[in-house]
Amino acid sequence: MEYQEERRQVLAAARKISGAGLVTGTWGNVSARCGEKDLMIVTPSGVSYDTLRMEDMVLVDGSGQVLEGRLKPSSEVSLHMGIYKNRPDVKAIIHTHSLYAAAFAVAGKSLPVILEETAQVIGHEVPVADYALCGTDSLAANAVKALRKDKQAVLLANHGLVTLGSSMAEALKKAQVIEKTSQVFIYAQILGGAKIISQEDTARLKEKFKNYGQ
């Protein structure tokens, strides 16, 4: 099998989003770009995360054609490939149906920056893409339009969340931070109203975070 490292990363991320409760059942999907080509490794469609193996990951080309794999790829192939084709900076994509982020997607409300970690990891309000049926080219086009050239995540109306990363770890962290931010926002509203961090402070926090850690 080709692209062993990409397969390993996709499988590991799929298990993590399942274990963290960011997906239910077989919903959601994960992919990794293969080199600089219009190729990706993506999770298969309708297979339990608990039973996934390396050999179940599917290699797909830019037209959605399966090049390697015995299972059908995720139904959201066009969503993942559409993003890769329009965002050369993106190396990994995670699509979740997490509870609190999905609440924002269903309400059609973008998620503002209310936590310092949201500013540091995401760096912007998370927009909502226009609604389109799941698995369609229209959904992919709407997501790409909402992401533009620099957005790191997008909510899919009445559907879920998509996060992007220059690495799989980065895409996963963004999915986790956005879910926490969504939950905190809802609780803060109950307590009297969430306070939004200004764009200026968000930019400062984002820049400072570049040098965070070891």
C-alpha positions in Angstrom: 0.0 0.0 0.0 1.2 3.5 -0.8 1.2 6.5 1.6 1.6 4.5 4.8 2.2 7.6 7.0 -0.9 9.4 5.6 -2.9 6.2 6.3 -1.6 6.0 9.8 -2.4 9.7 10.5 -6.0 9.4 9.1 -6.7 6.3 11.1 -5.3 7.8 14.3 -7.3 11.0 13.9 -10.5 9.1 13.1 -10.1 7.1 16.3 -9.5 10.3 18.3 -12.5 12.1 17.1 -14.6 9.1 17.8 -13.1 8.6 21.3 -13.6 12.3 22.1 -17.3 12.1 21.1 -16.9 14.6 18.2 -18.7 12.1 15.9 -21.6 9.7 16.4 -21.8 6.3 14.7 -20.2 6.4 11.3 -20.7 10.1 10.6 -17.8 12.5 10.1 -14.7 11.9 8.0 -10.9 12.5 7.9 -8.4 13.0 5.1 -4.8 13.8 4.4 -3.2 15.2 1.3 -0.6 13.0 -0.3 2.4 15.1 -1.2 1.8 18.0 -3.5 -0.5 16.0 -5.8 -4.3 16.0 -6.2 -4.4 12.8 -4.2 -5.7 12.1 -0.7 -6.2 9.3 1.8 -9.7 9.4 3.2 -11.7 7.4 5.6 -14.2 4.9 4.1 -18.0 5.4 4.0 -20.2 3.9 6.7 -17.6 1.9 8.6 -17.5 2.0 12.4 -14.5 3.9 13.8 -13.9 1.1 16.3 -13.2 -1.4 13.5 -11.2 0.7 11.1 -7.8 -0.6 10.0 -4.9 0.9 8.0 -6.0 -1.1 4.9 -9.5 0.4 5.1 -8.2 3.9 4.3 -9.0 4.8 0.6 -6.6 6.5 -1.9 -8.5 8.9 -4.1 -7.4 11.1 -7.0 -8.6 14.7 -7.9 -11.6 13.5 -9.8 -12.8 11.3 -7.0 -11.6 8.1 -8.5 -10.5 5.3 -6.1 -6.9 4.4 -6.9 -6.4 2.0 -4.0 -8.8 0.5 -1.5 -11.4 -2.2 -1.3 -14.1 0.0 0.4 -16.0 3.0 -0.9 -14.5 6.3 0.2 -16.4 8.8 2.4 -19.5 10.4 0.8 -17.8 13.7 1.3 -15.0 13.2 -1.1 -15.9 16.3 -3.1 -15.8 18.4 0.0 -12.3 17.3 1.0 -10.9 17.5 -2.6 -12.5 20.8 -3.3 -10.8 22.3 -0.3 -7.4 20.8 -1.2 -7.6 22.1 -4.7 -8.4 25.6 -3.5 -6.1 25.7 -0.5 -2.5 24.5 -1.2 -1.6 25.3 2.4 -3.9 22.6 3.7 -2.5 19.1 4.4 -5.3 17.6 6.5 -9.0 18.0 6.9 -11.3 16.8 9.7 -15.1 16.9 9.5 -17.0 16.3 12.7 -20.7 16.4 13.8 -19.9 17.4 17.4 -22.8 18.5 19.5 -22.2 22.1 20.4 -20.6 23.1 17.1 -23.5 21.5 15.3 -25.9 23.7 17.4 -24.3 26.8 15.9 -24.5 25.2 12.4 -28.2 24.5 12.9 -28.9 28.0 14.2 -27.0 29.4 11.3 -24.8 31.5 13.6 -21.1 32.0 13.2 -19.0 31.2 16.3 -17.2 34.3 17.6 -13.8 34.4 19.4 -14.6 34.3 23.1 -11.7 32.4 24.5 -8.0 33.1 24.3 -7.3 29.6 23.0 -9.8 30.2 20.2 -7.9 33.3 19.2 -4.6 31.5 19.4 -5.5 28.3 17.6 -8.2 29.6 15.1 -7.6 33.3 15.0 -11.0 34.3 13.6 -14.8 33.9 13.9 -15.9 30.6 12.4 -18.3 31.3 9.6 -21.3 29.3 8.5 -21.4 28.1 4.9 -24.7 28.2 3.0 -26.8 25.1 3.2 -26.5 22.3 0.6 -27.3 18.6 0.7 -24.5 16.4 2.2 -22.2 14.7 -0.3 -22.9 17.1 -3.1 -20.6 19.4 -5.1 -22.8 22.3 -4.0 -21.8 21.6 -0.4 -18.1 21.5 -1.4 -18.5 24.8 -3.3 -20.2 26.5 -0.4 -17.6 25.4 2.1 -14.7 26.6 -0.2 -16.4 30.0 -0.6 -16.9 30.4 3.1 -13.3 29.3 3.9 -11.8 31.8 1.3 -8.0 32.0 1.4 -7.2 32.1 5.1 -10.0 30.6 7.2 -9.1 27.7 9.3 -12.6 26.2 9.9 -16.1 26.5 8.7 -19.5 25.4 10.0 -21.7 23.6 7.5 -25.3 24.8 7.9 -27.6 22.1 9.5 -24.7 19.7 9.3 -21.4 20.0 11.3 -17.9 21.4 11.4 -14.8 21.2 9.1 -11.3 22.1 10.3 -8.2 22.5 8.2 -4.5 22.1 9.2 -1.0 22.2 7.9 -0.8 18.9 9.8 -3.3 16.3 11.1 -2.5 17.3 14.7 -3.3 20.9 13.9 -6.7 20.1 12.3 -7.6 17.9 15.3 -6.7 20.6 17.8 -8.9 23.1 15.9 -11.8 20.7 16.0 -11.4 20.2 19.8 -11.0 24.0 20.5 -14.0 24.9 18.4 -16.2 22.4 20.2 -15.1 23.7 23.6 -15.6 27.3 22.4 -19.2 26.5 21.2 -20.0 24.9 24.5 -18.6 27.8 26.6 -20.5 30.3 24.4 -23.8 28.6 25.0 -23.3 28.4 28.7 -22.1 32.0 28.9 -25.2 33.2 27.1 -27.3 31.4 29.8 -25.3 33.2 32.4 -26.0 36.7 30.9 -24.0 36.9 27.7 -20.7 36.0 26.2 -18.0 38.7 25.8 -16.2 38.7 22.5 -12.5 39.3 22.2 -11.7 42.2 19.9 -10.1 41.6 16.5 -7.0 43.5 17.6 -6.5 41.3 20.7 -7.3 38.2 18.6 -4.5 39.1 16.2 -2.1 39.7 19.0 -2.9 36.4 20.7 -2.6 34.5 17.4 0.8 36.0 16.7 2.0 35.3 20.2 0.9 31.7 20.0 3.3 31.1 17.0 6.1 30.9 19.5 4.2 29.0 22.2 5.7 25.8 23.7 9.1 24.2 23.2 
